[in-house]
Amino acid sequence: MKLQEFYRKHQTWLIFGLVFLVCVGLGALISQVQPAVAAPDTQGSEPQSYAGSSACAICHEDLHTEWMTTRHAQAFSAPIFQRDWTELGKQTSCLECHTTGFNPVTGGYAEEGVTCESCHGPFQPTHPAEPMPFTPNAELCSQCHKGTVDEWLASPHSKANVQCQACHNPHSQTPMAATVTELCSNCHKERGDSFTHGTHASSGLECSNCHMYTAPRTEDPIMGLAATGHTFAVGSEACVGCHQETVHTRNEIIKLTGEVEAAGTVDTASLEQKIVEQEEDIAHLEVQNASRLYIGLVQGAIVGLVTGGAAAWVVSKGIRVVEVNQDEQK
């Protein structure tokens, strides 16, 4: 009875509390199942505000135009990213590298794509009177390209402190030379003198074909991560990639190598003279073969006449003997 009285007196508050607890539980459950939808951050929660790439273009129009066609500029809008991002449930963690000014607390961002302020930092009020604080090194690039920088750390380039910007133009994202080989030759001038490098170069290969070889991908990389060859080490897989049929014929390769090296000392004039002499010998042999054919026919005819005549004479004599013996018996 006491419980019933208590329920009647506090019915309103009990129902309110029950509904409140259910709503709180459902809210917590939904927040874990359904990721937050990212959107430009308009709450101004960042300690420093972002001016946007269009503001940079006012003074740096040429660099802005160059950057507009790069993968950095299209890091968010690229169809392959939009597809993968959607398939992953639009996880906001992806936006840390595919947007500028991403706020992990709100899930918002300042601008789509990897813009000027992704690398140079938020716009400083003292700029342009003072340059934007910027340290171009691998540590900056590793914020998004961690796998590639990890490969680079294991390379001779890292030990020699050859940073990313020594080879890559950060604005156009193109090599700092017209071709890869020309880029590598800036430091490795003597490499082209060796036999292996020489034959590959004459076949139209670039340094990166061997020193940055990666196995052809048949599927999209998981989470955008894939080997990039930035260790610059040449392994057996690089050789197998082109020499599948000859990879186990080392002795034959050594033999051919010796023949190629020896061929460089041959006098071409003597070879041409030898070819002329051999052609004359061939023509002479052809004439001899024709003469021998005619001679053989004549010799065969003479032998045939003699042999045939002898055989006919023997046969005729045998017939006469038989006929004489038959006449004597009669």
C-alpha positions in Angstrom: 0.0 0.0 0.0 2.8 2.3 0.9 4.5 1.7 -2.5 1.2 2.5 -4.3 0.8 5.7 -2.4 4.4 6.6 -3.0 3.9 6.0 -6.8 0.6 8.1 -6.9 2.3 11.0 -5.1 5.5 11.0 -7.2 4.1 9.5 -10.5 5.0 12.6 -12.5 8.6 12.7 -11.3 9.1 9.0 -11.7 7.9 9.1 -15.3 10.1 12.1 -16.0 13.2 10.4 -14.5 12.6 7.2 -16.5 12.1 9.1 -19.8 15.2 11.2 -19.0 17.4 8.2 -18.4 16.2 6.4 -21.5 16.9 9.5 -23.6 20.4 9.9 -22.1 21.1 6.2 -22.8 19.9 6.5 -26.4 21.9 9.6 -27.0 25.1 8.0 -25.8 24.4 4.9 -28.0 23.7 7.0 -31.1 26.9 9.0 -30.5 28.9 5.9 -30.6 27.2 4.2 -33.6 26.8 7.3 -35.9 29.9 9.4 -36.4 29.6 13.1 -36.4 29.2 14.8 -39.8 32.1 17.1 -40.5 31.4 20.6 -41.6 33.4 23.9 -41.8 34.0 25.1 -38.3 32.1 28.3 -37.7 32.2 28.3 -33.9 35.6 30.0 -33.7 36.9 27.5 -31.3 40.4 27.6 -32.8 43.0 29.7 -30.9 44.0 31.3 -34.1 41.7 32.0 -37.1 42.4 30.8 -40.7 42.2 33.3 -43.4 41.7 30.8 -46.2 43.6 30.2 -49.5 41.7 32.9 -51.3 43.3 35.5 -48.9 46.8 34.1 -49.8 46.0 34.4 -53.5 45.7 38.2 -53.2 49.5 38.5 -52.9 50.7 35.0 -54.1 48.5 34.6 -57.1 51.1 32.6 -59.1 51.7 30.1 -56.3 48.0 29.8 -55.7 47.3 29.1 -59.4 50.1 26.5 -59.4 48.7 24.8 -56.2 45.1 24.7 -57.5 45.8 21.8 -59.9 47.6 19.6 -57.3 46.5 16.7 -55.2 46.8 18.8 -52.1 44.2 21.2 -53.4 41.9 18.3 -54.3 42.6 16.2 -51.2 39.0 16.5 -50.0 37.1 16.8 -53.3 38.8 13.9 -55.1 36.3 11.3 -56.1 38.4 8.4 -54.7 38.5 10.1 -51.3 34.8 10.9 -51.3 34.1 7.2 -52.2 36.4 5.7 -49.5 35.3 8.3 -46.9 31.7 7.5 -47.5 32.3 3.7 -47.3 34.1 4.2 -44.0 31.1 6.1 -42.6 32.6 9.6 -43.0 35.0 9.2 -40.1 36.2 12.6 -39.0 39.7 11.4 -38.3 40.2 11.3 -42.1 39.8 15.1 -42.2 42.9 15.7 -40.2 44.9 15.3 -43.5 42.2 16.0 -46.1 41.2 19.4 -44.7 42.8 22.5 -43.3 42.3 23.6 -39.7 40.6 20.4 -38.6 39.2 20.6 -35.0 39.0 17.1 -33.5 36.8 18.4 -30.7 34.0 19.7 -32.9 34.7 17.7 -36.0 34.8 20.9 -38.1 37.4 22.4 -40.3 38.4 25.8 -41.8 38.7 24.8 -45.5 38.5 21.7 -47.7 41.7 20.3 -49.0 45.4 20.8 -48.0 45.7 24.6 -48.4 48.4 27.1 -47.8 47.7 27.2 -44.1 48.0 23.4 -43.7 51.8 23.8 -44.1 52.4 27.5 -43.2 50.0 27.5 -40.2 47.1 29.9 -39.5 47.5 33.4 -40.9 49.5 35.6 -38.7 48.3 39.2 -38.1 51.9 40.5 -38.5 52.1 39.1 -42.1 53.2 40.3 -44.6 55.4 42.7 -42.6 56.9 39.5 -41.0 57.3 36.2 -42.9 55.0 33.3 -41.9 56.7 30.9 -39.5 57.6 27.8 -41.6 60.1 25.0 -41.2 60.3 22.9 -44.4 61.4 19.5 -43.3 60.2 15.9 -43.2 58.7 16.3 -39.8 56.1 18.7 -41.3 55.3 16.3 -44.1 55.1 13.3 -41.7 51.9 14.8 -40.2 50.1 13.3 -43.2 52.7 11.3 -45.1 53.9 9.2 -42.2 54.4 6.0 -44.2 56.5 7.7 -46.8 58.6 9.6 -44.2 59.1 6.3 -42.3 60.6 4.9 -45.5 62.7 8.0 -46.0 64.1 7.7 -42.5 65.5 4.3 -43.4 67.2 5.7 -46.5 70.7 7.1 -47.2 68.9 10.4 -48.0 67.8 10.7 -44.4 71.3 10.1 -43.2 72.6 12.8 -45.5 69.8 15.1 -44.4 68.3 15.4 -47.9 64.9 16.6 -47.0 61.6 16.2 -48.9 61.8 19.7 -50.4 65.2 18.9 -52.0 63.4 16.7 -54.5 59.7 17.8 -54.4 58.3 21.3 -55.2 55.8 21.7 -52.3 53.6 24.0 -54.3 53.3 22.2 -57.6 54.1 18.8 -56.2 56.4 18.0 -59.1 60.1 17.0 -59.1 62.6 19.8 -58.8 63.9 18.9 -62.3 62.5 18.1 -65.8 63.0 14.4 -65.3 63.7 12.0 -62.4 67.1 11.1 -63.8 68.1 14.7 -64.1 66.9 15.3 -60.6 69.0 12.4 -59.3 72.0 13.5 -61.4 72.2 16.7 -59.4 73.9 14.7 -56.7 74.7 11.3 -58.2 76.7 12.5 -61.2 79.0 9.4 -61.4 76.3 6.7 -61.3 75.7 6.7 -65.1 79.2 5.4 -65.8 78.5 1.8 -64.5 77.5 -1.0 -66.8 74.1 -1.7 -65.2 73.1 2.0 -65.0 74.3 2.6 -68.6 72.3 -0.3 -70.1 69.1 0.7 -68.2 69.4 4.3 -69.2 69.9 3.4 -72.9 66.6 1.4 -72.6 64.8 4.5 -71.5 64.5 3.7 -67.8 64.7 6.4 -65.1 66.5 6.0 -61.8 63.1 5.6 -60.0 62.2 2.6 -62.1 64.7 0.5 -60.0 65.4 2.6 -56.9 61.8 3.4 -56.2 60.2 0.2 -57.5 56.9 -0.9 -56.0 54.9 -3.9 -56.9 51.9 -2.9 -59.2 48.7 -2.5 -57.2 45.7 -4.5 -58.2 43.5 -3.0 -55.5 43.1 0.4 -53.9 45.4 0.9 -50.9 43.9 0.4 -47.5 43.3 3.7 -45.8 45.3 5.3 -48.6 48.5 3.7 -47.3 50.9 2.2 -49.8 54.6 1.7 -50.3 56.2 4.6 -52.2 59.8 3.4 -52.6 61.3 6.1 -50.6 63.9 3.8 -49.1 65.6 4.0 -52.6 66.9 0.4 -52.1 67.0 -1.9 -55.1 65.8 -5.3 -54.1 65.3 -8.5 -56.1 61.6 -7.6 -56.7 62.7 -4.7 -58.8 64.7 -7.0 -61.1 61.9 -9.6 -61.2 59.5 -6.9 -62.2 61.2 -6.6 -65.6 63.4 -9.7 -65.9 61.0 -12.5 -65.1 62.3 -14.8 -67.8 66.0 -14.4 -67.1 66.1 -13.9 -63.3 67.5 -17.5 -62.8 69.9 -17.4 -65.7 72.8 -15.6 -64.0 75.5 -17.6 -65.9 74.0 -16.6 -69.2 73.8 -13.0 -68.2 77.5 -13.0 -67.3 78.3 -14.7 -70.6 76.4 -12.1 -72.5 77.9 -9.3 -70.5 81.4 -10.5 -71.5 80.4 -10.7 -75.1 79.0 -7.2 -75.0 82.2 -5.9 -73.4 84.3 -7.7 -75.9 82.2 -6.4 -78.8 83.4 -2.9 -78.0 87.0 -3.7 -79.1 86.1 -5.3 -82.5 87.3 -3.5 -85.6 84.2 -2.9 -87.7 86.2 -2.5 -90.9 87.6 -6.0 -90.6 84.1 -7.3 -89.9 82.8 -5.7 -93.1 85.7 -7.1 -95.1 85.1 -10.6 -93.7 81.4 -10.3 -94.7 82.4 -9.4 -98.3 84.8 -12.4 -98.4 82.1 -14.7 -97.0 79.6 -13.5 -99.6 82.2 -14.2 -102.4 82.8 -17.7 -101.0 79.1 -18.4 -100.9 78.7 -17.3 -104.6 81.6 -19.4 -105.6 80.2 -22.4 -103.8 76.8 -21.9 -105.5 78.6 -22.0 -108.9 80.5 -25.1 -107.9 77.3 -26.8 -106.8 75.7 -26.1 -110.2 78.8 -27.4 -112.1 78.9 -30.5 -110.0 75.3 -31.2 -110.8 75.9 -31.1 -114.5 79.0 -33.2 -114.2 77.2 -35.7 -112.1 74.5 -36.0 -114.7 77.0 -36.6 -117.5 79.0 -39.1 -115.4 75.8 -40.9 -114.5 74.8 -41.1 -118.2 78.2 -42.5 -119.2 78.2 -45.1 -116.4 74.6 -46.0 -117.2 75.5 -46.5 -120.9 78.5 -48.7 -120.1 76.8 -50.7 -117.4 73.6 -51.1 -119.3 75.4 -52.2 -122.4 77.4 -54.8 -120.5 74.3 -56.1 -118.8 72.5 -56.3 -122.2 75.5 -58.2 -123.7 75.6 -60.7 -120.8 71.9 -61.4 -121.1 72.1 -61.8 -124.9 75.0 -64.4 -124.5 73.0 -66.4 -122.0 70.0 -66.6 -124.3 72.2 -67.9 -127.2 73.8 -70.6 -125.0 70.3 -71.8 -123.9 69.2 -71.9 -127.5 72.3 -73.9 -128.7 71.8 -76.5 -125.9 68.2 -77.0 -126.8 69.1 -77.6 -130.5 71.7 -80.2 -129.5 69.2 -82.2 -127.5 66.9 -82.5 -130.4 
